[in-house]
């Protein structure tokens, strides 16, 4: 059977939060300028995707109306 000298793993809430705190200190957070630039890139890509899908929808609608 199991040996009596095997250390048991116990879950500790306080130990968990201490380790979370130490890991958060290691994170390199982006600067405000970086976040603003990333936001602009995401918005630009959303606009580009919306325009592309809208144009494709218009073209296909026109083509299907020619067939009908």
N, C-alpha and C positions, 0 to 999 in steps of 0.2 A: 504494500500500500504506500501511500504518500509519506515521505519523510517528514519528521516533525521540525526539522530545521529549515524548511522551505519558507521564505518570507511571503506573507500574504499581501496582495495588492489591494489596498483599501482606497476607496474614492473619498476625497476630501474637497469640499467646496472651497474652503479658504486656500488650499494649495492650488486648486485650479485657477482661481482669480489672481493669485500671485504670479503664476506662470503666464497668464494672459497679459497682465500688466508688464511683465518683463519683455514679452514678445512685442507688444505694442511700442515699447520704447525703441526697438530695433528697426521699426518700419521707417522707410524714407518717404515722407509724405510729399506730394507734388506742391509746387508753389502756386500761388493764386494765378499768376500769369499762365502757367502750364494748364491749369484747370480751365481757364477761359479759352485758351487755344484749342484744347480738346473738345470743349463744348461747341465752338464754332465749326470744327471739322465735322462733328456729328450732325449738327444742324444743316451744314452744306450737303452732306451725303444724303440726308433725309429729303431735302429739297430736290437734289439730283435724281434720286430714286423715284420720287413722286412724279416729277416731270417726265421721266423716261417711261414709267408705267402708263401715265396718261396719254402720252404720244402713241405708244404701242396699242393701247386700247382704241384710240381714235382710228388708227390705220386699220386694225383688224375689223372694226365696226364698218368702216367704209368698204373694205374688201368683201365682207359677208353680205353687205347690202347690194353689191354688184352681182353676187351669185343668186340672190333671191329674186 
